[in-house]
Amino acid sequence: MSSGDTVAYQAEYADTQGAALYGEAPANAGMTPGEEQRHLVAYAPLVKRIVRQLNSQVSGAVSREDMEQIGLMGLLEALRRYGVPDQGFGSYASLRVRGAILDELRRQDWRPRAVRQDSHRVRDALRELTRKLGREPLEKEAAAALGVTPEEFRQHVLDDCAEEMLSFDEVLQEATEHAHSAPSPEEAYLVRRSLEQVLGSLNEKEQRVIQMIYEFELSYKEIAAVLDLSDARVCQLNKSALAKMKAALQRG
């Protein structure tokens, strides 16, 4: 986002969104309304980046405007839980904003039952094909086995990854909140150390994909351009990394 776009978005937020949020979120005695407003305006572009990323991954199930409003509520809640922002607030707020939007997507049951059932069918067929081949099938092999075009197969992969994204965000958010609110520095250190070890267990491509999604808030299309991969392949790398991280975090 350019500096001009940032200033414009901040101005738009302050004029049209800020006042509405104060009537919906619980008050925080730790900051005055004026202080809250300044911090919200400063971090409002973070909401726009996350909305742009998620909107490209969930096929426009919720309008961009509604996503931004929900994300701003998540930002305000993050600010009131965290307190005065410091160097770690951006990462914490990103997960709270993402979580608020994903909760709303889940509440609206954004994936029709037929789509979910088809996703399970594709997943089972790919598991069987992988067993027969003794390796992960190539895109053209998977498409042929499913009787679909490569384009249709890539869309299946993207749909499946979107569902996985919903479940992993809860795990990551819970771990991050636990680290922030841990009763002792030792416990907070252990949680952060666990996250670092899980990330270190991923291969290089998986690490880069996770970093680009959760730290830099890039979309699959943007990551694909950087890594010279298809959107679907980026999605598959993300999914494999999330499965490893989720399992490790739950064991810990």
C-alpha positions in Angstrom: 0.0 0.0 0.0 1.4 3.4 -0.9 1.8 6.2 1.6 -1.0 8.1 -0.2 -3.3 5.1 0.0 -2.5 4.6 3.7 -3.3 8.3 4.5 -6.6 8.0 2.5 -7.6 4.8 4.3 -6.8 6.2 7.7 -8.9 9.3 7.0 -11.8 7.2 5.7 -11.6 5.0 8.8 -11.6 8.0 11.2 -14.5 9.6 9.4 -16.8 6.7 8.8 -15.8 3.7 11.0 -14.3 4.9 14.2 -17.4 6.3 15.8 -19.5 3.3 15.0 -17.0 0.9 16.7 -17.2 2.6 20.0 -20.9 1.8 20.4 -20.2 -1.9 19.9 -17.0 -2.9 21.7 -16.5 -3.0 25.5 -14.7 0.0 26.9 -11.1 -0.2 28.2 -10.3 1.9 31.2 -6.6 1.7 30.4 -6.8 4.2 27.6 -8.8 7.3 26.9 -11.1 7.3 23.9 -8.7 9.8 22.2 -5.7 7.4 22.8 -7.7 4.5 21.4 -8.7 6.4 18.3 -5.1 7.4 17.6 -3.9 3.8 17.8 -6.9 2.5 15.8 -6.1 5.0 13.0 -2.4 4.0 13.1 -3.2 0.3 12.7 -6.2 0.6 10.4 -4.1 -0.2 7.2 -3.3 -3.6 8.7 -7.0 -4.4 8.5 -7.1 -3.5 4.8 -4.1 -5.7 4.1 -5.7 -8.7 5.8 -9.0 -8.2 4.2 -7.4 -8.0 0.8 -5.6 -11.3 1.5 -8.6 -13.2 2.9 -11.0 -11.9 0.3 -8.9 -13.5 -2.4 -8.9 -16.8 -0.6 -12.6 -17.3 0.2 -14.1 -16.4 -3.1 -15.9 -13.2 -2.0 -18.2 -15.0 0.4 -18.5 -11.8 2.4 -18.2 -8.3 0.9 -15.0 -6.4 1.3 -16.8 -3.6 3.1 -18.3 -6.1 5.7 -14.9 -7.7 6.1 -13.3 -4.4 6.9 -16.0 -3.5 9.5 -15.5 -6.9 11.2 -11.8 -6.6 11.0 -11.9 -3.1 12.6 -13.9 -4.6 15.4 -11.3 -7.2 15.8 -8.6 -4.5 15.9 -10.4 -2.6 18.6 -10.9 -5.8 20.7 -7.1 -6.6 20.2 -6.2 -3.1 21.4 -8.4 -3.4 24.5 -7.0 -6.8 25.4 -3.4 -6.0 24.7 -3.2 -2.4 26.1 -0.9 0.3 24.8 0.7 -1.1 21.6 4.4 -1.9 21.6 6.6 -3.8 19.1 4.7 -7.1 19.5 1.2 -5.6 19.0 1.2 -5.8 15.2 1.5 -9.6 15.1 -1.0 -10.0 17.9 -3.5 -7.7 16.2 -3.1 -9.5 12.9 -4.3 -12.7 14.4 -7.2 -11.1 16.2 -8.3 -9.4 13.0 -8.0 -12.6 11.0 -9.8 -14.5 13.7 -12.7 -12.0 13.8 -13.2 -12.3 10.0 -12.9 -16.1 9.9 -15.4 -16.4 12.8 -17.9 -14.5 10.8 -17.2 -16.7 7.7 -17.8 -19.8 9.8 -21.0 -18.3 11.3 -22.4 -17.7 7.8 -21.5 -21.3 6.8 -19.8 -19.8 3.7 -19.1 -23.1 2.1 -22.3 -24.9 0.9 -22.7 -28.5 2.0 -22.3 -29.8 -1.6 -19.0 -28.0 -1.9 -17.8 -29.5 1.4 -18.9 -33.0 0.4 -17.1 -32.6 -2.9 -14.0 -31.5 -1.1 -14.0 -34.7 1.0 -14.5 -36.8 -2.1 -11.5 -35.2 -3.8 -9.4 -35.6 -0.7 -10.2 -39.3 -0.4 -9.4 -39.8 -4.1 -6.1 -38.0 -3.9 -5.1 -40.0 -0.8 -5.9 -43.3 -2.7 -3.9 -42.1 -5.7 -0.9 -41.1 -3.5 -1.0 -44.6 -2.0 -1.0 -46.3 -5.4 1.8 -44.1 -6.8 3.9 -44.2 -3.7 4.3 -40.4 -4.0 2.4 -37.2 -4.2 0.6 -37.1 -7.7 1.4 -34.4 -10.2 -1.3 -31.9 -11.0 -2.1 -33.5 -14.3 -2.2 -37.0 -12.8 -4.6 -35.8 -10.1 -6.8 -34.0 -12.5 -7.0 -37.1 -14.8 -7.8 -39.4 -11.9 -10.6 -37.1 -10.8 -11.9 -36.6 -14.3 -11.6 -32.8 -14.2 -9.5 -30.2 -16.0 -6.3 -28.9 -14.4 -8.1 -25.6 -13.8 -11.0 -27.3 -12.0 -8.5 -29.3 -9.9 -6.6 -26.2 -8.9 -9.9 -24.7 -7.7 -10.6 -27.8 -5.7 -7.2 -27.4 -4.0 -7.8 -23.7 -3.2 -11.3 -24.5 -1.8 -9.8 -27.2 0.4 -7.0 -24.9 1.7 -9.5 -22.2 2.6 -11.3 -24.6 5.0 -7.9 -25.7 6.5 -7.0 -22.0 7.0 -10.1 -21.6 9.2 -9.1 -24.3 11.6 -5.4 -23.5 11.9 -6.0 -19.8 12.7 -7.8 -20.8 15.9 -4.8 -22.9 17.0 -2.3 -20.2 16.2 -4.3 -17.5 17.8 -4.8 -19.5 20.9 -1.1 -20.1 21.3 -0.2 -16.5 20.6 -2.8 -15.2 23.1 -1.5 -17.7 25.7 2.0 -16.4 25.2 0.9 -12.8 25.6 -1.2 -13.4 28.7 0.9 -16.1 30.4 1.1 -15.7 34.1 4.9 -15.9 34.2 7.8 -14.9 31.9 9.0 -18.5 32.0 5.7 -19.9 30.6 5.6 -17.2 27.9 9.1 -18.1 26.9 8.2 -21.8 26.6 5.2 -21.0 24.4 7.3 -18.7 22.1 10.0 -21.3 22.0 7.5 -24.0 21.0 6.3 -21.8 18.1 9.9 -21.2 17.0 10.7 -24.9 17.0 7.6 -25.8 15.0 8.5 -23.2 12.4 12.0 -24.5 12.3 10.8 -28.0 11.5 9.3 -26.9 8.2 11.1 -27.1 5.0 12.4 -23.9 3.4 9.5 -23.4 1.0 6.9 -24.1 3.7 8.6 -21.6 6.0 8.6 -18.9 3.3 4.9 -19.5 2.5 3.9 -19.3 6.2 6.0 -16.1 6.6 4.5 -14.5 3.6 0.9 -15.3 4.6 1.0 -14.6 8.4 3.8 -12.0 8.6 3.5 -10.1 5.4 -0.2 -10.8 4.7 0.4 -11.7 1.0 -2.3 -13.4 -1.1 -1.7 -16.8 -2.7 -1.4 -15.0 -6.1 1.3 -12.7 -4.8 3.2 -15.5 -3.2 2.9 -17.6 -6.4 4.5 -14.7 -8.3 7.4 -14.4 -5.8 8.1 -18.2 -5.7 7.3 -18.8 -9.4 4.6 -21.4 -8.5 0.9 -21.8 -9.2 -1.7 -20.5 -6.7 -2.7 -24.1 -6.1 0.8 -25.2 -5.3 1.3 -22.3 -2.8 -2.0 -23.5 -1.3 -0.7 -27.0 -1.0 2.5 -25.9 0.6 0.5 -23.8 3.1 -1.7 -26.7 3.9 1.2 -29.1 4.5 2.9 -26.6 6.7 -0.3 -25.9 8.7 -0.9 -29.6 9.2 2.6 -30.0 10.7 2.3 -26.9 12.9 -1.2 -27.7 14.1 -0.1 -31.3 15.1 3.0 -30.0 16.9 1.2 -27.2 18.7 -1.5 -29.5 19.9 1.1 -32.0 21.2 2.8 -29.2 23.1 
